[in-house]
Amino acid sequence: MSDEPESVSASRGVTPDSLLHTGGSDNPSAEDLVLASGRDLTPKNLQWAERRLAREGRSAIDKTLP
C-alpha cells in the first residue's frame, strides 16, 4: 500500500477528487442514452431514446451503463 493519499496532484496525471463525479444528479438527454447504448445519433434512435426516457426516466441510462 502507498503512503500517498487516494488523490494525488493533477501534475502527476491523476484527476483530483473534486473534479470527479458520477453524473447521478443530472437528467440524461435522449442523445446521452443513444451514445451510452453505442448507437448512432439518428432521428430513429433519438426517438427510441426519448420514448425510453419517458417510460423509465433516469433508470434507462443507469440500466444501459455498467
C-alpha positions as CSV (number, residue, x, y, z in Angstrom):
1,M,0.0,0.0,0.0
2,S,1.2,3.5,-0.7
3,D,1.5,6.3,1.9
4,E,0.1,8.7,-0.7
5,P,-3.5,9.8,-0.3
6,E,-6.0,8.4,-2.8
7,S,-6.0,11.6,-4.7
8,V,-2.6,12.9,-5.8
9,S,-1.9,16.2,-7.6
10,A,-3.0,16.8,-11.1
11,S,0.6,17.3,-12.0
12,R,1.1,13.6,-11.6
13,G,-1.7,12.9,-14.1
14,V,-4.5,11.8,-11.7
15,T,-7.8,13.7,-11.7
16,P,-8.4,15.4,-8.3
17,D,-11.4,14.1,-6.3
18,S,-13.0,17.5,-6.5
19,L,-13.4,17.1,-10.3
20,L,-14.8,13.5,-10.2
21,H,-18.5,12.9,-10.3
22,T,-20.9,10.2,-11.3
23,G,-23.4,12.4,-13.0
24,G,-26.1,10.9,-10.9
25,S,-27.7,14.2,-10.2
26,D,-28.3,15.3,-13.8
27,N,-31.0,14.4,-16.2
28,P,-29.8,12.5,-19.2
29,S,-30.9,13.5,-22.6
30,A,-32.0,11.3,-25.4
31,E,-28.6,11.9,-27.0
32,D,-26.9,10.7,-23.9
33,L,-28.9,7.5,-23.9
34,V,-28.2,6.9,-27.6
35,L,-24.5,7.4,-27.2
36,A,-24.4,5.3,-24.0
37,S,-26.1,2.4,-25.8
38,G,-23.5,2.5,-28.6
39,R,-25.9,3.5,-31.3
40,D,-25.5,6.2,-34.0
41,L,-27.2,9.5,-33.5
42,T,-30.0,9.2,-36.0
43,P,-33.6,10.5,-35.8
44,K,-34.9,7.0,-35.3
45,N,-32.5,6.3,-32.4
46,L,-33.3,9.6,-30.8
47,Q,-37.0,8.8,-30.9
48,W,-36.3,5.4,-29.3
49,A,-34.3,7.1,-26.6
50,E,-37.0,9.7,-25.9
51,R,-39.6,7.0,-25.6
52,R,-37.4,5.0,-23.2
53,L,-36.6,8.0,-21.1
54,A,-40.2,9.0,-20.9
55,R,-41.1,5.4,-19.8
56,E,-38.1,4.7,-17.4
57,G,-36.6,8.1,-16.5
58,R,-33.1,8.2,-15.3
59,S,-33.0,4.4,-14.7
60,A,-32.9,4.0,-18.5
61,I,-29.4,5.2,-18.6
62,D,-28.4,3.5,-15.4
63,K,-29.5,0.2,-16.8
64,T,-27.5,0.8,-20.0
65,L,-24.2,1.7,-18.4
66,P,-22.2,-0.9,-16.4
